[in-house]
Amino acid sequence: MTEARDSATEAEGTTERHGHCLCGGVRVTLKPGRNEVSACHCRMCRRWGGGPLIAIDGGADVVVHGTEIVTVYDSSPWAERAFCSVCGSNLFYRIKESGQHYVLAGLFDDEGGAEFDLQVFIDEKPDYYSFANKTKTLTGAEVFAMYAPKV
């Protein structure tokens, strides 16, 4: 097992986020300014991770090291999910067309400055949990209208 240090690196007023999977074999870096945390309540995300997906919007320029042990699953016509093939840690959800990454928030030890501001597929959220935070919400139909490929 690799011992790893996670941190947010301050550089000229900007913050890069660094994180890794459980075994440390996959490392991710988010560019400065990536602070938006969202939750997805869709059935697929809940099945993938055992609960809602809680992720930081990493944009399209996420740096991933250790790609030789990253397995990517083609989960829908518009998106894919990645996990570490060694330890099984879920890593990110990526929109194929734009390359937009939603990187699991739990990969990062330092969540300083992160803001939970959005919940998607709110219409699929089960009744047995609820977040106290006041956030924007989108239904599944609203998410599909924004991200699904136009046919």
DRENDO-1510 file (C-alpha; in Angstrom, 1 decimal, always signed):
<recs>
REC; n; res; u; v; w
REC; 1; MET; +0.0; +0.0; +0.0 .
REC; 2; THR; +1.3; +3.4; -0.9 .
REC; 3; GLU; +1.3; +6.1; +1.7 .
REC; 4; ALA; +0.1; +9.3; +0.1 .
REC; 5; ARG; -0.3; +12.9; +1.1 .
REC; 6; ASP; -3.4; +14.8; -0.1 .
REC; 7; SER; -3.4; +18.5; -0.1 .
REC; 8; ALA; -4.8; +21.7; -1.6 .
REC; 9; THR; -1.8; +23.6; -2.8 .
REC; 10; GLU; -1.9; +27.4; -2.5 .
REC; 11; ALA; -0.2; +29.2; -5.4 .
REC; 12; GLU; -0.8; +32.9; -6.1 .
REC; 13; GLY; -4.3; +32.8; -4.6 .
REC; 14; THR; -5.4; +29.7; -6.5 .
REC; 15; THR; -6.0; +26.2; -5.2 .
REC; 16; GLU; -5.2; +22.9; -6.9 .
REC; 17; ARG; -6.9; +19.8; -5.4 .
REC; 18; HIS; -4.9; +16.6; -5.1 .
REC; 19; GLY; -6.4; +13.2; -4.3 .
REC; 20; HIS; -5.9; +9.5; -4.8 .
REC; 21; CYS; -7.7; +6.1; -4.5 .
REC; 22; LEU; -7.4; +3.8; -1.5 .
REC; 23; CYS; -4.2; +2.1; -2.7 .
REC; 24; GLY; -2.6; +5.3; -4.0 .
REC; 25; GLY; -2.1; +3.9; -7.5 .
REC; 26; VAL; -4.3; +6.4; -9.1 .
REC; 27; ARG; -3.8; +10.1; -8.4 .
REC; 28; VAL; -6.0; +13.0; -9.6 .
REC; 29; THR; -5.4; +16.7; -9.7 .
REC; 30; LEU; -8.1; +19.3; -10.2 .
REC; 31; LYS; -7.2; +22.7; -11.6 .
REC; 32; PRO; -7.6; +25.8; -9.5 .
REC; 33; GLY; -11.0; +27.1; -8.9 .
REC; 34; ARG; -12.8; +23.7; -8.8 .
REC; 35; ASN; -14.9; +24.0; -5.7 .
REC; 36; GLU; -18.5; +23.0; -6.7 .
REC; 37; VAL; -19.7; +19.8; -5.0 .
REC; 38; SER; -22.8; +18.1; -6.2 .
REC; 39; ALA; -24.8; +15.0; -5.4 .
REC; 40; CYS; -26.5; +12.7; -7.9 .
REC; 41; HIS; -29.4; +10.6; -6.6 .
REC; 42; CYS; -30.0; +8.6; -9.7 .
REC; 43; ARG; -30.5; +4.9; -9.4 .
REC; 44; MET; -27.3; +4.1; -11.4 .
REC; 45; CYS; -25.1; +6.3; -9.1 .
REC; 46; ARG; -26.7; +4.8; -6.0 .
REC; 47; ARG; -26.1; +1.3; -7.3 .
REC; 48; TRP; -22.5; +2.2; -8.3 .
REC; 49; GLY; -21.5; +3.6; -5.0 .
REC; 50; GLY; -24.1; +2.4; -2.5 .
REC; 51; GLY; -25.5; +5.9; -2.0 .
REC; 52; PRO; -25.6; +9.2; -3.8 .
REC; 53; LEU; -22.6; +10.2; -5.8 .
REC; 54; ILE; -21.0; +13.2; -4.1 .
REC; 55; ALA; -18.4; +14.7; -6.5 .
REC; 56; ILE; -16.5; +17.8; -7.3 .
REC; 57; ASP; -17.0; +19.3; -10.8 .
REC; 58; GLY; -13.5; +18.9; -12.2 .
REC; 59; GLY; -14.2; +20.3; -15.6 .
REC; 60; ALA; -12.6; +18.8; -18.7 .
REC; 61; ASP; -9.0; +19.3; -17.7 .
REC; 62; VAL; -8.6; +16.8; -14.8 .
REC; 63; VAL; -5.1; +15.3; -14.6 .
REC; 64; VAL; -5.1; +11.5; -13.9 .
REC; 65; HIS; -1.9; +9.6; -13.1 .
REC; 66; GLY; -1.9; +5.8; -12.9 .
REC; 67; THR; -4.2; +5.4; -15.9 .
REC; 68; GLU; -2.8; +1.9; -16.5 .
REC; 69; ILE; -4.9; +0.7; -13.6 .
REC; 70; VAL; -8.0; +2.8; -14.3 .
REC; 71; THR; -10.9; +0.8; -15.7 .
REC; 72; VAL; -13.6; +2.8; -17.5 .
REC; 73; TYR; -17.1; +1.5; -17.8 .
REC; 74; ASP; -19.3; +2.8; -20.6 .
REC; 75; SER; -22.4; +3.3; -18.4 .
REC; 76; SER; -24.7; +5.2; -20.9 .
REC; 77; PRO; -24.6; +6.6; -24.4 .
REC; 78; TRP; -23.4; +10.0; -23.0 .
REC; 79; ALA; -21.3; +9.1; -19.9 .
REC; 80; GLU; -18.7; +6.7; -18.4 .
REC; 81; ARG; -17.6; +5.8; -14.9 .
REC; 82; ALA; -14.0; +5.0; -13.8 .
REC; 83; PHE; -12.6; +3.0; -11.0 .
REC; 84; CYS; -9.2; +1.7; -9.8 .
REC; 85; SER; -8.8; -1.9; -10.9 .
REC; 86; VAL; -6.5; -2.6; -8.0 .
REC; 87; CYS; -8.4; -1.3; -4.9 .
REC; 88; GLY; -11.9; -0.8; -6.5 .
REC; 89; SER; -12.2; +2.9; -5.5 .
REC; 90; ASN; -14.7; +4.8; -7.7 .
REC; 91; LEU; -12.9; +7.7; -9.3 .
REC; 92; PHE; -15.0; +9.8; -11.6 .
REC; 93; TYR; -18.1; +10.1; -13.8 .
REC; 94; ARG; -17.2; +11.7; -17.2 .
REC; 95; ILE; -19.5; +13.1; -19.8 .
REC; 96; LYS; -18.2; +11.7; -23.2 .
REC; 97; GLU; -19.0; +14.7; -25.5 .
REC; 98; SER; -17.5; +17.4; -23.3 .
REC; 99; GLY; -14.9; +15.5; -21.3 .
REC; 100; GLN; -16.5; +17.0; -18.1 .
REC; 101; HIS; -15.3; +15.1; -15.0 .
REC; 102; TYR; -17.2; +14.7; -11.7 .
REC; 103; VAL; -14.5; +13.4; -9.4 .
REC; 104; LEU; -15.6; +11.7; -6.2 .
REC; 105; ALA; -15.2; +14.2; -3.3 .
REC; 106; GLY; -14.0; +11.4; -1.0 .
REC; 107; LEU; -10.7; +11.1; -2.9 .
REC; 108; PHE; -9.5; +14.4; -1.5 .
REC; 109; ASP; -8.4; +14.8; +2.2 .
REC; 110; ASP; -8.6; +18.6; +2.0 .
REC; 111; GLU; -12.1; +19.8; +1.1 .
REC; 112; GLY; -11.3; +23.4; +2.2 .
REC; 113; GLY; -13.3; +25.9; +0.1 .
REC; 114; ALA; -15.6; +23.3; -1.4 .
REC; 115; GLU; -19.3; +24.2; -1.5 .
REC; 116; PHE; -22.2; +21.7; -1.8 .
REC; 117; ASP; -24.4; +23.6; -4.2 .
REC; 118; LEU; -26.3; +21.2; -6.4 .
REC; 119; GLN; -28.4; +18.0; -6.3 .
REC; 120; VAL; -29.4; +16.2; -9.5 .
REC; 121; PHE; -32.0; +13.5; -10.1 .
REC; 122; ILE; -33.7; +14.9; -7.1 .
REC; 123; ASP; -36.9; +13.1; -8.3 .
REC; 124; GLU; -35.1; +9.7; -7.8 .
REC; 125; LYS; -33.8; +10.4; -4.3 .
REC; 126; PRO; -35.2; +7.8; -1.9 .
REC; 127; ASP; -37.0; +9.0; +1.2 .
REC; 128; TYR; -34.6; +7.3; +3.7 .
REC; 129; TYR; -32.0; +10.1; +3.5 .
REC; 130; SER; -31.9; +13.9; +3.2 .
REC; 131; PHE; -29.2; +16.5; +3.2 .
REC; 132; ALA; -29.6; +19.5; +5.5 .
REC; 133; ASN; -27.9; +21.9; +3.0 .
REC; 134; LYS; -30.0; +24.2; +0.9 .
REC; 135; THR; -28.9; +23.6; -2.7 .
REC; 136; LYS; -30.1; +24.0; -6.3 .
REC; 137; THR; -31.9; +20.9; -7.5 .
REC; 138; LEU; -32.5; +19.4; -10.9 .
REC; 139; THR; -34.9; +16.6; -11.9 .
REC; 140; GLY; -33.7; +13.8; -14.2 .
REC; 141; ALA; -35.6; +15.3; -17.1 .
REC; 142; GLU; -33.7; +18.6; -16.6 .
REC; 143; VAL; -30.4; +16.8; -16.4 .
REC; 144; PHE; -31.1; +14.9; -19.7 .
REC; 145; ALA; -32.1; +18.1; -21.4 .
REC; 146; MET; -28.7; +19.6; -20.5 .
REC; 147; TYR; -26.3; +16.6; -21.1 .
REC; 148; ALA; -27.9; +13.8; -23.1 .
REC; 149; PRO; -26.8; +13.7; -26.8 .
REC; 150; LYS; -29.3; +15.3; -29.1 .
REC; 151; VAL; -30.7; +12.7; -31.4 .
</recs>
